[in-house]
Each structure stands twice: as structure tokens, then as C-alpha cells.
Amino acid sequence: MSKPTDEEIVYRRANHDDPADRERILGILREYLTSVGEPGVADARYQWLYRKNPALTAYTFLASDRATREVVGLTSLFPRPVWVHGQTFLGAIGGDGYVTPRYRRRGIITRLHSEALRVMSDRDEAVSFMYGPPEPNNLKALLHAGASRVGQVQRFVRPLDADGFGARVTAHMAQWAAPLRKPLAWALSPRRSKLRLLELGDQPDARVDRVWHATVDAFEGTKHVIPVRDAPFYAWRFGPSSEGGIGRQRGYLVLDGETPVAAVALERHEGKAAIVDVTAPPRWLARTYRAIFDACRDVASIHFEVHTPCPRLQMTLYRLGFLPRTSKPFQVHVGPHHPAYDALVRPNAWRYMWGDGDVTRVL
Ligand SMILES: CC(C)(COP(=O)(O)OP(=O)(O)OC[C@H]1O[C@@H](n2cnc3c(N)ncnc32)[C@H](O)[C@@H]1OP(=O)(O)O)[C@@H](O)C(=O)NCCC(=O)NCCS
């Protein structure tokens, strides 16, 4: 199909305070989420992610067919403060990019991303950049619209018993290496940790702020970029009411006695666990991971995704028994005149994990 002319498709920013726009967004969001196997979650997701974000209401961009007025595409920016070398800027997670099948490959999502960049480059706008690891076709569109590829996110898995290596390895083992199962299970099983995990609720907990401040104090003077993981963020993103109560990622404090040393978020599903966030000063990291293993000893494997691990973090992960898996490109959509442009497009700067994105089911 040929590219639509400017007259055929209308591109604009939606107004979440306008009931008619809310219905338009919900209509196409329901279509999108049903197409990715999540029917029935659109309304709860909209209220939670678009409207109740403690940072700011989402910025949503719509494409409509001028002739029929049908909404045929959308994309959103979910605002999120980001710590950049000690300064905080309001960035956004990019998400829910979708074009209805009949209108694909006509440049529509590319135009929506260009429109988002134009708005973010306006000095009067609160949100000034967007980031995330998009799906391959959306990445191409983002790069066309001016985004920069900034390193990658890498997956890891830590088996906690012989089944945790995955079905293929387990089948081989049953056939050839059955005697190895027991010693392997012993070697993989987590050691007892002195630290304990305490589940967090829906109200911001000042102890999460203490952990967050200790974390950024430890990074003071470094060139890191870290999405802010403070108490309001934790309560909203990982509290029991997240996503209208259907979210399954939960926040925990990690305590040494009564002292909070880390904040973590976990997802559990069908005998697996995923670490979706770990916020801790570097000196507590290895002990925090061990405390998570101890708290998850009922699962077969623990999954984890992190932005381009620096050699030191990579060594820590190997020592803890994590095995590397697939990787996926990460992008930052930011104009060249942004005051933190150089920092934001530096691949080794980013400290990004699953919980920093909008994906609420990673298992
Ligand atoms: C991904 C998606 C939003 C792309 O929307 P779109 O309007 O068709 O994209 P565009 O026409 O702007 O395409 C931009 C570029 O992306 C690439 N691209 C898009 N769809 C592609 C496809 N199916 N196969 C190969 N390349 C594709 C092409 O490079 C294209 O540029 P080109 O046409 O000049 O070659 C749309 O396919 C979609 O809704 N997919 C399902 C939901 C989804 O995956 N969302 C992304 C979540 S991160």
C-alpha cells in the first residue's frame, strides 16, 4: 500500500481530560491488547498506567483516518523521572505503539513517533525524552523518526534446580545424566540468607526512599543514568493495586535486621520467578540477589533482564550462577539539543531493568 498523504491521516496529541478522546484511546487499546493475547485488561491498564502515574498523566498520540474518523494508530509516553549524573529530568517510557493491521507499512507509527519527538523537544513540555527496548518493527520506525540505538538489554536465567535449565536440557538429562540430577540440585539450591524480604503495600514507604537515596549517593560522581525508583514509584508500579489489582509484579524491602538495604520487585508465575527491579547501593547487590534466591527457593528458575551489564555487574551475575540468554536493542528518543543528550545516548550509562518499562507480565 502506498504511503498516505498528509490529507488522508490526521496525527494529533490526545486529550485525556476529554471523554470522547478517552473512548477513542480505549477503543484502539482494547484492540491492541486483545491482539497480544491480553483481552480484558485495557480499561484497568488505562486507568492505572495512563491516568494514575504519580509522575504525570501519559502523553498519547493518535492517528485517525480523515475520511472515516476511525482511530487507526496510537503510541504513548509514560512519564518517569530519570537521574542523570546527579540531575533529575522528566523522561518517559515509550509504550503501547500500535497500528491497526489494514493501515500498516504506510509510515503511520513513524509519523506518530516524529510527532512525539517534536512535542518532547518543545522546552515548555514537561517530558523531554523517551526510552525503552521496542519490538523490532517498532525499533525501525523509531530510528526512522530520529531515535538513537543505545546498547541493548540482556536476559539472564539462574536455574535453582535441574528443571530450571529448560525442557530440552531436562529431557537430555533424564536420558543421559540422571545420576547428576541430585548433586546438581544441591549445587544450585540457594544458601540461607541473613536478609529477609518484606512485601510492600499500596502506600509509599519512606524506607524505599532511604534505599533510593543511598543508591544514588553511591553513584554520585559517576556517569550513570537511572530511572528514579523512589517510594511513590514503587507503590504505584508494584503495589497490590497496580493495574487495578490485576498486576502480578510486587515490591519488597530487603531488610538486614530492621535496616532496609535494598528494594526489589519480583514476578512469580508457573514455577518461575522474574526479578523486575533491584535498587541497592553496589555493595549490597550480591547479598540482595542471594536473599532473592533464598526467598524464591520454591521455583525452578529465576529470570532477569538488565541493560548492557558493565563488566563488574556481569562478573557478579556469573558468580551468582546466572546464564546469559537473548538480548534486544534499547533506544532513546531524544532531540540533539537536550541538555543531557550526550549522557542519554551513552550505552554504558543506563541502569535499566524490566520494572523500568511498562511490561507488567514478563513470564
Ligand atoms: C510495529 C507497528 C506499530 C508498525 O507500525 P507501522 O505504521 O506499520 O510502521 P511504519 O509503516 O511506520 O514502518 C516503519 C518501518 O518499520 C519497519 N516495519 C514496520 N512493519 C514491518 C514489518 N511487518 N516487517 C518488516 N519491517 C517492518 C519498516 O522498516 C518500516 O519502514 P519501511 O516501510 O520504510 O520499510 C505495527 O506493525 C503494529 O502495530 N504491530 C503490532 C504491535 C507491536 O508490535 N507494537 C510494538 C510494541 S514495542
The ligand as an ORCA input file, in Angstrom:
! r2SCAN-3c Opt
* xyz 0 1
  C       5.039     -2.243     14.824
  C       3.909     -1.408     14.214
  C       3.428     -0.404     15.259
  C       4.487     -0.672     12.988
  O       3.512      0.261     12.529
  P       3.502      0.767     11.011
  O       2.693      2.003     10.938
  O       3.121     -0.347     10.137
  O       5.042      1.095     10.809
  P       5.630      2.038      9.660
  O       4.831      1.898      8.413
  O       5.800      3.413     10.202
  O       7.020      1.323      9.437
  C       8.216      1.897      9.737
  C       9.346      0.942      9.395
  O       9.289     -0.158     10.275
  C       9.614     -1.335      9.560
  N       8.474     -2.242      9.589
  C       7.231     -1.979     10.074
  N       6.465     -3.091      9.977
  C       7.234     -4.057      9.437
  C       7.013     -5.409      9.079
  N       5.835     -6.011      9.282
  N       8.031     -6.117      8.531
  C       9.230     -5.544      8.323
  N       9.503     -4.248      8.621
  C       8.518     -3.516      9.165
  C       9.987     -0.941      8.183
  O      11.381     -0.699      8.183
  C       9.256      0.345      8.013
  O       9.885      1.190      7.148
  P       9.666      0.978      5.543
  O       8.192      0.763      5.334
  O      10.211      2.264      5.007
  O      10.474     -0.222      5.203
  C       2.733     -2.280     13.735
  O       3.242     -3.277     12.892
  C       1.988     -2.933     14.876
  O       1.045     -2.358     15.396
  N       2.416     -4.143     15.254
  C       1.788     -4.882     16.366
  C       2.031     -4.229     17.726
  C       3.516     -4.051     18.061
  O       4.346     -4.913     17.795
  N       3.844     -2.891     18.662
  C       5.199     -2.561     19.061
  C       5.350     -2.618     20.536
  S       7.004     -2.154     21.021
*
